[in-house]
């Protein structure tokens, strides 16, 4: 009874007791499993160190349980001060950054062209080859055994120093392997009596796989037929892959010592067959190497077979004249193929446009040219200018009608001629059209596609029976912008120092102060990389009185003041004596006092020179390539431009405030080397007529005697205040009239002058 009561009392708390017992049991078991042994081999082990130098004690595993022994050890721990030792950083390797992306990515050029020439033919056939292919290809190198002292201009010639043909071929391949093997994928070699259609060779290698060991040309059997395989005949040229030349490289010396041959192309063919196991082929991957053998004294214009028209190379070419005639013929063939392809594409566009949503209206006219500009508002509508064969009804400054002359007259005549040619091409042989007169002409410049013309022509139409009648026909023409030629320009920077030459005569003294104020603010205070040099011009009488009465004494005083204000600045000056101030005579003196690589800017005392223009002077003046003659903006006479008004302190570049003075050629940017070279070319004419130095200015000199680009453009950064110029009648007639015209154009706009005359007439009438 008592036992049952005891069981009944334990039953509610039984699970609790069992749970507590089980918890203690598991806790004891986990201590035995996790706690690590404190003794190894009967001795107390040291604590496990987690630091790198082993000096820190008391560290333990994260999941271990601390014991009393551990706590005692931590209390007995004494810290130590470890001296700081800076980490010795190794010197970083200097990274090489390629200048061009193609260099960094290892991208090679596609085709290298080598021409095998000789001392006797480099100045004849070699020059002819260079003129026919060099502007189509990136790299053309001429290889010769010996050469004349004078190398033809514009040709890169490598001389091996020996006239032996096999030796020259060996040296040529060796030179290519040493200098060009890592830059090109394909190598084309030809003789100087071979005409090469450069565009077709470029197109051929563009479709070949660069990893092939390819030896491609005109296959020929070896002389005697004893050796198996075929070599490429050198007369028609041949193509070698980069992979093939790299495989041949270790054995090139063996080829020179072991292979005997009388012909360089056979020697190279044997070397390739022996050591690269590659034969010459004229077809690869469906691509054919076409060539043509020309007969002696044959006329290229009479060659009418397809083998000649499709040829990549033509051999032999006997003289330079024949080379140019072959080139002319192939150029005409390629031009006609281009026209045929354009017509084919135009036909395809018409066929496709018929199934478009808008039908034929979706095809713009002319096909392939940008569509006309669509104005978004009435303020953007392009203006049509009306013209006839003699006059144009849209003139400068709003003049209602003026004579059609100069380039505008040539433009109208050219458009009418082209229109008549296209009309006759369309209606012949049924009808023949003759122009009687231009009734109406309209033109406008569309910035999206070019100059548009609409012509109403009165024509005489003659049929095949000889009957004629007069009709009126409207035609539309477009002179597209897409045919503009892009001229590659050499690389220039804005870091070049500019030497500014400022000529001064007695009339310019009063304007020097303003010039120096503007120049100091724009150059001295900003440390502009420019040097200002004054050129004082004395006439003979003024030069005699220079010690007693120097006409430029006040200017020299101002120069000294600015040098004291800016200690790092030096302003040199040069004094000259002459009766007729000539730009060329002055530059002869200045040129001798400066290095050959000096960049000059001939300034005017009325010009406000700033950094913006100096940078454009640096960019537009290219040594051995281009000279720059800027057209400054000239303010109108304020008494006329702002008649009965207060002139503003700063004049904006608007048509009512001034104009770009096209009659002024005083400012110029050019390099000393270009001036010296051009001056040398005119030395012979100067010996015969010394007055030419006074009748020409620097602009005329560069135009007549140099081969440079003479770049003339409006320059908004060159701003001149109005000033009446004293024109010197002792100079040439052209220079004098240009000066007079500049004074007349600088008075005011036509509308302003007309209003002034109108007011004067009204005043006189009253």
Secondary structure, DSSP 4 states (H G I P E B T S, - for coil): -HHHHHHHHHHHHHHHHHHHHHHHHHHHHHHHHHSPPSEETTEEPPPPP-SSSS-------TT----HHHHHHHHT-----PPP----PPPPPPPP--SSHHHHHTPPEEEEEEEE--TTTIIIIIHHHHHHHTTT-S-EEEEESS--SSPPTT-EEEE-S---HHHHHHHHHHHHHHHTTTTEEEEEEEETT-EE-HHHHHHHHHTS-TTS--EEE-EEEPTTS-S-SEEE-GGG-EEEEHHHHHHHHTTHHHHHHH---SSHHHHHHHHHHHHH----BSEETTEE--EEEPPTT--GGG--SHHHHT-SEEE---SHHHHHHHHHHHHHHHHHHHHHHHHHHHHHHHHHHHTSTTGGGGS-SSTTSPPPP--SSGGGPPPPEEE-SSEES--GGG-S-EE--HHHHHHHHHHHHHHHHHHHHHHTTTEEEEEEEEEEEEEEEETTTEEEEEEEEEEEEEETTS-EEEEEEEEEEEEEGGGPPPPP-----S---EEEEEEE-GGGGGGHHHHHHHHIIIIITTT-SEEEEEEEEE-HHHHHTTTT--TTHHHHHHHHHHHHHSTT----EEEEE-SS--HHHHHHHHHHTS-TTPEEEEE-TTEE--HHHHHHHHHH-BTTTEEEEEEEEEEPPHHHHTTTSPPPSS--S-TTTEEE-TT----EEEEHHHHHHHHHHTHHHHHH-TTHHHH--HHHHHHHH--SEEEEEEEEEEEE--------TTS-HHHHHHHHHHHHHTS--HHHHHHHHHHHHHHHH-
